[in-house]
Amino acid sequence: MSISSPVDAGFQVRLEETQDLPVLPQLYAQALRIASDPEGDIQRLQEILQHDPSLTAHILKIANSAYYGFPNRIESLRTAIVMLGTLEIIRLLTAASALAAFPRQQLSADFDPIQFWYQSAACGEAAAFLRRKLNLQLSGDVYTGGLLHDIGKILLAARFQVEYDLCLRYARQQDIPLHIAEQRILGIDHASIGGLLALRWDLPVALVAMITHHMTPEKESYYPVEVSLVHLGNRIAKRFGETESDSHPIPLEEDPAWKVIAGQRWPDAIDVPGLIEASKVEVERSAEMMKSLLSD
């Protein structure tokens, strides 16, 4: 199969002009604003979430799953908010909202949504683990950035199935990474596509950066540490997960992104091999949340 030019030179224009792109629930934006406010009111957050019984049910389901392992059952949304905290609630709400935006029944036959969300959750967990372990103060939530880092892939599978299937076939036949196939065929890759969707969703700028540059952290100027954490979290998830292999030409232990993070901790040294090995448990743990979200 030989392709010398993009299948559609105007694909990015088509993408930007598409009117029926998936949307996040309006209450998500409201909840995000409350959670981001230092004076955010738990009562107000509860009132907003209660307007969507389905999302509330998802939150309670995960709060009572093995992912958290609370000894006593959580019966009310207010208790869940108090026990988990607003940041964790927003993370759960992000996951539930993203899943709702892309129904599994409406995706390309060649796309495996189960593997996709497992990989996404593992990336988020690994990135958040690195942040906690290194005690980094950041501008954005790297768990959410990791969870949504590949959102461009599922958008292609949901709204541009012909183009997505062509990219998948070309990547297999040429034995090249998918993002390179996307660039050759579409003139844009899933990371940039995800960034455009994040802008359409009016997500915080730091999240847009994490999604857009998770494969190319060296290109990010404003949020280099956040983007580097998601980039490394993605590679760690691929090493220890069972869904996707790591096609990066540089070994994980030698990835330049570690130097970006180390610059925030100088003169403290970073035990890269130790961090990678310790993150394996977090990758395995991430499956518990997705298992709860994806079960009927």
N, C-alpha and C positions, 0 to 999 in steps of 0.2 A: 504494500500500500504506500503510495507516494503522495505526499501533500506538500506543495510548494508555497501555498498561500493560505491565509485563514479561510475557513468555510464561509464566513460572513464578515467582510471587512467592517461592517457597521454593527457588530454584535454589542459593543459597549453602549452605543447609542440606543439600540433596541432595549438593552437591559435598563438603562436609565429612564426610558420612556414608557416602560411596561407599567400599566396601571393596576394590575391585579396581583402585585407582589404580596406575599404573606405579611400579615400584620400581627403585632403583639397586642394582647388585650389592653384596652385603655387604662384599666385599673393598675396594670403593671407600671406604667409611667407615673401614676399617682403614688403608688407604694414606694417606688424608687426614690421619688422626691422626699417623701416623709422619712425614709430610712437614711437618706443622705444628710438630713437636717440634724445637727447636734441636739436640737430641742424637739425632735420628732416625737410625736405622741403615740404611745403604744395603743391607746384606745382608738385613735383615729386610724391607725394602720389596720386594726382589727375590723373596724367598721367598713373600710374599703374592701378588704379581702372577702368579707362575708357577702358581698354582692355577687360573687362568683362561687357558688357551691362546689363546682367541679374542682376548681383550684384549691379551695379549702380542704376538700376531701383528700386531694393529693398530698397536701402539706401534712395533714394528720396521719396519713398512711405512712409516709416516710419517717415522720417523727417517732412512730411506734415500730419502726423496722429495726433489724439487726444493725443497720448502719450507725445508729446512735446508741442502741443498747440500754435505754433507760429501764430501770427496774420496775417502775410503775407505769401503767398505761396512761397516755395523755388523751384526755377526752375532749378538751375544748381548744379552740384556736388561740384564745388569750393565753392559756397555759403553755401552748407550744411556742408562742412569741416570747414569753418570759423565760422559758427553759432554754430555748435555742438562741435567742437574741435576734435583733432586727437584721443584722448582716446575713445570718444563716437563713432566715426566712426569705430574704430577697434572693439568695442563691437557689433555694428550692423553687421559689416563684419563677425565677428565670428559666430553670430547667423545665418546669411544667408548662410555662408559656411557650417556650421554643418547641416543645413536643406538640403542643396543640396547634401551632402555626404550620406544622408540616405533617398532616395525617399520613400514616404509613400506607394507607390504601391508594394514595394518589402519587406515589413515587415511581420512578423508573424501575423496571423489572430487574435491571442489572445492579441496582443499588440496594445494599443491605443496611436498613436503618438500625437494626439491633447492634451490629458491629460498629456502626457510625457513632451511636450515642455512648456505647461502652468506651470507645477510644476517646471521645470528647470528655467524658467524665473523668477518665484516668488522667488526661492531660491537666484538667483543672485541679485534681487532687495533688498531682505531682508538683505543679507550680505553686500551689498554696503551701505544700509541705516545705519547699525550699524557702519560701518567704518566712514562714514561722521559724524554721531551723536557723536561719541566718539573721532573724530579728530585723528585717528590713522595713522601713517606713515608706509606704508607697502612696501614689495618687489614685490608684485604681485597684479594684479587686481582681487579682490574677486568677482566682478560681473561676469567676464568671468569664474572664477572658479566655481561659483554657476551655471551658465548656462550649463557648461559641466560636472558637478559633477556626473551625472548618465549616462554618455555617454556609459558606459559598458553595460547598459541594452539594449540600442537600437542597439548596435553592436551584442549582442546575438540574438535579434529579427530579425536582417538583415542577419546574416551569419550562425547562429547556431540555426535555428528555432526548430528543433527536441529537442535539449537539453533545450532550453529556455522554450518550452511548458511543458516539463517534470518537470522543476523547478517550474513553475507556478502551475501546478496541485498538485504537492507534497506540496507546501506551503499552498494551499487551504485545502487539505485533512488533513494535520497535524496541521493546524491553527498556523503556525509559520511564522516569517518574511521571505521575499523572500531571503535575503542574507544568511540566515541560510540554507535554502533549496539549494541554489547554492553551498555552502560549502560542504554540505553532498553529493550532486549529482556530482558536477563538480570538487570538490577539490579546488575551487577558487571562489571568489564572484565578483559581477559586478563592485565594486570599484577597485579591483586589475586589472580586465580586462580593465576598463577604463583607468587606469594608464598606462598599456602596450600600449594601442592605442595612448595615449597622447605622449608617448615616440616615437612611430612610426611616429607620426605627427611632431615630433621635436618641441613640445611646450616648453615654458620656464619651468625651473625646478620647480619654485614655483607653477605653474599651475598643473604640474604632481602631486605634493604633495597634493594639494587641492582635486584633483580627487581621488587619491589613498586612502587618509585617511579621507575623509569627514565623514565616520561613526565611525572612531577610531582616533580622534584627539590626544589622549594621546600617540599614537605611533609616532607622528611626532616630530622630534628634531630640524630641520632646519627652518621650517616655521610654528611654533605652533599657532601664532596669526591668520595668514591667513587661516589656516586649521580650526581653531576654529570658525572663522566667517562664513565660508561656512557651517560647521556642524550646527551651530545655525540657520543660514539662512534657511537651509533645514528643520529644525524642525519647525521654525516659519511659513514657507510656508505650511507645512502640517497642522498646527493648523488653519490657516485662509483660506487656499485654499479649493477647492472642489474636488481634484483629488486623494488624497492619505492620509491615516491616519498615525499618528505617533505611531510607535510600540516600541519606546524606553522605557526601564523599569524605567528610572529616570525621574521625572517631569521636564519639560522644565526649569522652574524657578530655579531648583536645579542642573542643568547640570554643571559638573565640568569645562566645557569650558568657563563659565563666569569668573572663577577665573584666567584662563590663560589670558583673555583679561584685567581683572582688574589689573593684574600685570604690564601692560603697562601704567596704568594711576595712579598708587599709588602716593600720598595718596588720590586721588580723588575717591569718592565712585561711584558705578554704580547703577542706579535705574533700576534693571532688569525688574520688572513688567511694569514700565513705558515705557521702550524701546520695550518690546514685544507688548504692546498695540499700541504704536505709529507706529510700523512697519506694522500694519494691512493695512493701507492706501497704503503702498508701494507694498504689495502683490496684492492688488486689481488693482493697477495701472499697474502692470507688464502684465496683460492680454491685455492691449491696444497694446503693441508692438507685442506680439505674434499673436494677432488677425490680425494685418496688414501683418505680415510675412506669415501666414498660409493661408490667403485668396488668391484665384486665381486671 
